[in-house]
């Protein structure tokens, strides 16, 4: 695994080096030892597999408040997505800035989204599938959503947003920072 920093502290891109031969490939999606450069002793508390049916769908921007704040490691294992992290840490020099990365089954990249950042994505094709590794289990009472089209963040989605949940589209806009 090769770890690439982004301009947002803690948001990292993981580049995989799969082993390939005439049978196919083996790609390591998590290795605590190799990811110690990001954080020692990462504990994965929950793993999720999701499918998004339609191109242009946006899911997010989701995060959990402390003490349930979580780091996520996100991979697209079928198709391709535009994956986004937004820095919500008020004292960070990159507060309300975002980083987007195309993750796909072809490039086998992953995005690390640290605690204090919101996460969301847009499907770039029909039938995408993703694997999420979480350092904390989901807690409904700690969940919050940042509006995907908030002008204070101004995420530049690559496609028109065609599908979004009622919960995500109903999130309030940021009124002050």
N, C-alpha and C positions, 0 to 999 in steps of 0.2 A: 504494500500500500504506500502511496505517495500522498502526503498531506500538503495542500496548498492553502495558504492564508488568503483571506479576502480583506477588504478595507474595514470590515466590521469585526471587532475583537471577538474571538470565539466562534465566529461563523467560518467553517472550514470546508474545503472541497476535498473529498477522498477520491483519489484515482486508483483504481484497481489494476493489478497485473495478473489477469487470469492465466492459468495453465491450459494450453490448447494442444490438442492432437487430433488425429483422424476420427476419434470417437466423439469429440465435442470440446467442452471446457469445464474447468472447475474454477470458481471465483469465490474467494474468501470474502464474506460480507461483514464479519466482525472478528477482530483479534485484539483482545485486551492489551497484550504485550505491544503490538504495533501501534495501537492508538494511545499508548501512554504519553506520547508527545503532546497530545491534546489534554489528557487528564489521566492521572494514574488511578488505577482501580475503578474503572467504569463498571457500574453494576447495572445490568439491563433488567428492569423490573417488569416490562411488558413488551411484547412484540405483536404488531398488527399487520395484516395483509388486507389491502383494500383494492377495489376495482371501481373505475369510473367509466361509465358506458359511452358518454358522448364527448366528442371533440369540442373544445371551447368552454367546457365546464370549469368553473373556479370553485375550489374548496378552501375556505380560510377567510380570514387570517386568525388562527387559533393559538391560544396560550393558556397556561395555568398560573395562578398566583401562588406565592409561597404560603405554606411550606410544601406545596405540591408542584412547584415550578419544576420543569423537566428539561433535560437535554434530549434532543431527538437526533437520530441518524436515519436519514431518509434515502431510499433507493427506489428507482423505477425499474421493475423487472420485466415489464412487457410494455412496448410502445415507448412514448416519450412525453415528458412534461416540462413545463417551465416552473421551477421550484423557487420559492421566495422566502427569505427571512427578513424581518423588520426589527430593528433594534428599538426596544421599548424601555431601556435602562436610562432613567432620567439624567444621570450624571455621566453618561457615556459621551465622548466626543462625536459619536455617530448616531446620537439619539434621533429617532424617526427616519433614519436612512435605511435603505433596503438593498439587498443583494439578490440577484436572480441568476439561476443556473439551469441550463438544459440538462436534465437527467434522462437517460434512456437505457433500454436494454442493450443497445449497441455500444454506447460509451462506458457503461458500467460505473459511472461516477455516483457518489453519494454526497449529500449535503449534511453537515453537522450544524444543528440549530441549538445554541446554548440556552440555558435558563435566562429569562428576561427578554427573549425575542419571540415574536409571533411568527407562525409558519402557515404557508398556504401554497397552492399550486394551481396551474391551469393545464388541463389535458390538451396535448397537441395533436392527438388522434383518438379515434374511438377505441374503447376497450382497454385502456391502460390499466396496469396493475402495479401496486407499490408495496414495499415492505418498510415498516417503521419500527425502529428500536427506541424504547423510551426508558429513561432512568428513573421515572416515577410512574406509578399506575394512574390511570385516568380517574379524576375526581370531579364529578359534575358540579359540585358546589364551588370549586376553584377555577372552573373554566370561564374564559372570556373570549370575545371575538373583537378583533379590530376590523373595521369595514374595509373590504377589498378595494374600494374606489375612493378612499378618503383622500381629499386633495392635499392635506398636510403631508401625506406620505408620497402620493403620486406614483404608484407602481405603474409601470408601462407594460401591460399585458401584451403579449405578441399577437393574440387573436382577439376578435370581438368576444366579449363575455356573453355566452349564449344561455348558460344554465348555471344557477346558483341557488342554494337552499334559502328558504324563507328566513331562517335564523341568521344566516350570513348577510343577506341583503338588508335585514332589519337592524343590524348593529348600529349604534349611534356613531356619529362622526366625532373626531377629536375636537374638543372645544377650546382647550388650553393645554399648554405643555409646561 
